[in-house]
Amino acid sequence: MVQTSCSSDLPDNMAKAIAGIREAAAKGAQIVCLQELFGSLYFCDVEDHDNFKLAEAIPGPSTHTFSSLAKELGVVIVASLFEKRAEGLYHNTTAVLDSDGTYLGKYRKMHIPDDPGYYEKFYFTPGDMGYKVFKTKVGTIGVLICWDQWYPEAARITSLMGAEILFYPTAIGWHREATKETNDEQYQAWQTIQRSHAVANGVPVVSVNRVGTEGNQQFWGGSFATNAFGRVLYQADHVAEEVHVQELDMENSDRYRTHWPFLRDRRIDSYSPILKRFIDED
């Protein structure tokens, strides 16, 4: 987990990400996940057409850099980027590079928020590739992005596709004028919903968030990893930059799924109402 602050200096952000990946690899990491949109400030706090200049093709310059780095270090890299798909068409996208440098593909964020300070609908078209898993040399991983965290359907589908770990690159924080009680409630809800994905699906969850103050937001860090039953194995600081390597026991998923057989007992014949926006007379 590479948890950093970001600045308006784009080369410096990339250098910090590369340094974090190198540090994680030196500590024994096999998979390294960067936070959401690590390459710049979180520009979605305003609606500004100039910010579209930050986007790039995927694959493109950043994936080329990370491909070489992944091959050099022998690590899988999960890198969140601002994708320019075509003129006037942009996505919030995460690319995955295998430990031999192979570009395995990308996941485009499905759920796009639009809240004060998070005007993502102005920039991002919702993903149209569906949910994705990536078969890396060290296991099959699922990648979802930030606002996807709040949707159990996304975690369930990705897990049913064979994901052995769920990764969530994230950029979320507190409003600087909010009360301590509000801030604590929001963080606890954010962590709890993701821990529940681990419990319901019997897979570890790794969530990597940024730190630092940008505009009216203090990004709350707090990156964490759980085991396959939602127990928090590590939680990062709310303020400090951190590179942390967490060992995950991949044999636990079978044990938890056997003793708590939620997948066995799913009543898939009864779930069609979930396809409705709301269950009412209309």
N, C-alpha and C positions, 0 to 999 in steps of 0.2 A: 504494500500500500504506500503510494507516494502522495503525501498530503502537503501541499505548498500554498503559498500566497502567490498572486499574480500581479503584474504591472502592465503599463502601456508599452514597455520595451519588449517587443515580440521576440527578438533573438535571445534576450535574457530569459524569457519564459521557456523557450525551447532548450536552452542550455541547462536551466534548472531541472527540467524534466529528464534530460539525458543523464545529468549527474545523479538524480534520484534513482533512475533505472540501474545505473552502474553500482550505486551503493547497495541497492537491494540485491543485485546479482552477487555482489561480493559477500553479502550476508547469507547467501544460499538460496535465494528465491528461485523458483522455477517458473512462476507466472508473476508478472508485474502489471498492476493496474494503475493508470493515471486518473486524476479527477476529471470531471466534465469540463470541456472547453478550456483546457489548461493553457492553451497557447496565447491567451489574451486576457484582459479584464473581462468580467462578465458583462458583456455589452448589452444584454437584453433588459437592463434596467431602464433603458430609454428606447424610443423609436426613432432611429436615425439611419437614413439610407446609406450614409457613408460607411456604416459598419458592415455592409455586404462585401466591402473590399477585403475583409478578413477571411473570407471563405476560399476554399481551394478544392480542386478535384480529388476524388478518392477512387482508386489509387492516384497518388500525386507526390508532391515534394516531401510531405511529412511521412507518408508511408514508406517512401524510398529510404529516408533517413532511418526510420525505425526498423525496417527490414534488415539493413546492414548491421544495426546495433544488436538486434535479436540474434542474428547469425553469429556475430562476434562473441556475444556473452552466453549464447545457448539458453536464452530465456524466451518465454512467450510474452508478448507485449499487447496490452489492451489500451488503445489510445483513442480518446474522445476528440473529435474534430468537427469543424464547421464546414460542411460539404456544399460546394457549388456543383450541382448536378447538370444544370444548363442555364442559359441566360434567364434570369428571373425565377429560378427554381432552386431552392436551398433546403438542406436538411441538417438536423442535429444528429450526427452519425459517429459511431464507434467502429474503428478498424481493429482487426486482430491479426497479428504477425506471429507465425509459429517460431519455434526455437531454432529452426534451420534457416530462418529469414523468409519463408514462404508467406506471401499475403494470402490469408485464408478467406477473407471477405469482410463484409461490414454489416452492421445492424443500424437501421434508421429508427430513431425514437418515434414510438407510436403515439404516446399521449403527450400533447403539447399544452402547457399551461398558459393562462393569460390573467395575471394578477398584478396589482401594484408592485413594481420593481422586478417583475418577471414577465415581460411582454414578448413571450416567445412566439406567439402566433403571428406577430409582425414579421418574423424572420424565417420560421421553419414550417415547411410543409410536413404534415404527418407522414410517418413511414408507410410505404406501400409494399414492402418486401415480406411482411409478416414477422413472426418471431423467429429467432435464429439460434442455432447452436453451432459450435465450432469444435471440430475434432482435432485437437492439438496433440502433440507428441507426449504430453503429460496428462491427458485426460480430455473429456468433452466438457466444454464450458458454455454457459449461457450468459449473454450480455443484455442487460436492460439499462435504461438511462433515466436517472433522476425522477421526474414526475411519474414514470412507469412504476416507481416504488410503491405507490399508493394503491395499486390495482392487483388484487390477488389473482385475477384471471391471467395477467401477463406472466406472473411467476409460475402459475400452474401449467400453462401451455408450454412454456419453455422447459419446465421440468419434465413434462410428459414427452417432450421431444428427445429426452435423454441427457439433459444437462446434469453434470455431477457437481458443479458449483455454479451459483448465481453471482455475477459481478454487477455492481451498480456504480458507474462513474456518476458523480453528483456535484451540483453547485447549489447549495441552499444555506440560508443564514437567518439571523435575527434582524429585525428592524432596530436601529440604534436607539429609538425612543420607546421601545416596548418595555414592559415591566419584567422583572426577573421571573415572576410567576408565569407570565405568558411565554417567555423564552424557554423556560424549563419544560412547560407543558408541550410546546411544539417539538422540542428535541426528543422528548420521551415518546411522543406519538410517532415521530419519524423512525426512531429505532425500533419501537414495538411492532409496527406494521411489517418491517423487514424481518425481524426475528420470527414473526408469525409465518412468513413465507418458508423459512427454514423448517419450522415445525410441521406445517401442512404438507410439505413436499419431501421432507427427509433429506435435504441437501444443505451443505454449508452456504452461507451468504457472506459476501464481502462487499462493503460499501465504502467508497473512497470519496471524500468531500474536501473542498478547499478551505483555507483559513485566510484571514486578513480582512481589512475594512475597505470596501469599495462603495462609494456614494453613501447611501443611507443604510447599507447592509453590512453587518459583521458576519461574515461566513463562519459557521460554527464548528468547522472541523469535525471532531468526534468520529472520524473514520473508525470502522469496527469490523470484526470478523466473528462469525458464530460457528458453532459446530452444527451437525445435521439435526439437532433438536432445539436450536434457537438459543443455546447458552452462549453468552458473549465471552469469547476467548481473549479478546483484546479490544480496548477502546482508546483511541488517540486523544490527545489534548484538544481543547476547544480553541486554543490560540496559537500554539507553537507549530512550526513546520515539523513534520516527522516522516521518516522512511522506516517502516516497520515490516518485518517478515514474520508471518504467522504460519506455523505448521498446522496442516489439516489432516486428520486421520480419515482417509477416504473409505476405509472399511466400515465406518460407523453408519453410513447411510443404510446399508443392508440390515444392520442390527436394529436400528430405530424403525425402519419400515416393516420389519418382521414383528417387533413387539408392539408397535403402534400402527396397525395396517390400514391407514387412511386410504391408500390407493386401492387396496383390495375392496374396501367397503363403499367406494363411490357409487352412487346411483345415477349412472350416466343416462338412464332412461327417463330421469325426472328433471333434467337440467335445461330443457328447451326454453323455459321462461327467461333464462338469463340473457337471451338474445333480444329481449325487449328493453327499450330505454327506461320504462317504468311500467309496473304491472297495474294497470287500471282499466277502465271500461274501453278506452280507446286502443 
